[in-house]
Amino acid sequence: MTEQLATQTVRRRSSKVGTVTSNKMTKAVVVRVDRTVAHRRYKRFVKRSARFLAHDERGECRIGDRVEIVECRPMSARKRWRVRRIVHRAGAADALVALAEPGS
């Protein structure tokens, strides 16, 4: 038994924290993950964002919520992430700001 555990490799699943921008699908949400990167030429920090489709089993995520998503097996053509937990619930004002931001 211990030999089996020693030979198996444990793969750490990657996780990201982002903002829910759409919850119009059943059991799925669109999460925007923002990051800052240094510009190669000008050495200034630039904000970049990426959108991920994540599986929301209970359908409890709302627009503007900060959620943690974790990598998982492919669930559909574009859905390869699932919602692990809701980090921060959005109020009514937070949801309007999330919708008004460019790139959402």
C-alpha positions in Angstrom: 0.0 0.0 0.0 2.8 2.5 0.8 4.5 1.6 -2.4 1.4 2.7 -4.4 1.3 6.0 -2.5 5.0 6.6 -3.1 4.7 6.0 -6.9 1.6 8.2 -7.4 2.3 11.8 -8.3 0.1 14.4 -6.6 -0.9 17.1 -9.0 -1.7 20.5 -7.5 -4.8 22.0 -9.1 -4.3 25.6 -10.1 -6.7 28.1 -8.6 -7.6 31.7 -9.4 -9.7 34.5 -7.8 -11.9 36.6 -10.0 -15.2 38.5 -10.4 -18.4 36.9 -11.7 -19.5 38.9 -14.8 -22.4 36.7 -16.0 -24.6 34.1 -14.4 -27.2 33.7 -17.1 -26.4 30.0 -17.8 -27.6 27.1 -15.8 -24.9 25.8 -13.4 -22.2 28.0 -15.1 -20.8 31.4 -14.5 -18.3 33.6 -16.4 -15.5 34.7 -14.2 -13.1 37.6 -15.1 -9.6 37.3 -13.6 -7.6 40.5 -13.6 -3.8 40.6 -13.3 -1.1 43.2 -13.6 1.9 42.7 -15.8 4.9 44.8 -16.6 5.0 46.2 -20.1 8.1 44.8 -21.9 9.2 48.1 -23.4 7.9 50.8 -21.1 8.2 48.9 -17.8 4.9 50.3 -16.6 2.3 48.0 -15.1 -0.7 47.2 -17.4 -3.9 45.5 -16.3 -4.8 42.4 -18.2 -7.9 40.2 -17.8 -9.0 36.8 -18.9 -12.5 35.2 -18.9 -13.1 31.7 -17.7 -16.3 29.6 -17.7 -16.7 27.9 -14.3 -19.2 25.3 -13.1 -21.5 26.5 -10.3 -23.3 23.4 -9.1 -25.8 25.1 -6.7 -26.3 28.2 -8.8 -25.6 30.6 -5.9 -23.1 33.0 -7.6 -24.4 36.5 -8.5 -22.9 39.2 -10.7 -20.1 41.0 -8.9 -19.2 38.3 -6.5 -15.5 37.5 -5.9 -15.1 33.8 -6.3 -12.2 31.3 -6.2 -12.2 28.9 -9.1 -10.2 25.7 -9.3 -9.1 23.7 -12.3 -11.0 20.5 -13.0 -11.8 17.9 -15.7 -13.4 19.3 -18.9 -17.2 19.5 -18.2 -18.1 20.9 -21.6 -16.4 22.5 -24.7 -15.3 25.6 -22.8 -15.9 24.8 -19.1 -12.7 23.5 -17.4 -13.0 25.3 -14.0 -15.4 25.0 -11.0 -16.3 27.4 -8.3 -14.6 26.4 -5.0 -16.0 29.1 -2.8 -17.4 32.6 -2.8 -14.8 34.9 -1.3 -16.9 38.1 -1.1 -20.6 38.6 -1.8 -21.5 41.6 -3.9 -24.0 44.2 -2.9 -26.3 46.0 -5.3 -23.7 48.7 -5.9 -20.9 46.2 -6.5 -22.9 44.4 -9.2 -23.5 47.7 -11.1 -19.8 48.6 -11.0 -18.8 45.1 -12.2 -21.2 45.4 -15.2 -20.0 49.0 -16.0 -16.3 48.1 -16.1 -14.8 47.9 -19.6 -14.0 44.4 -20.9 -16.8 42.7 -19.1 
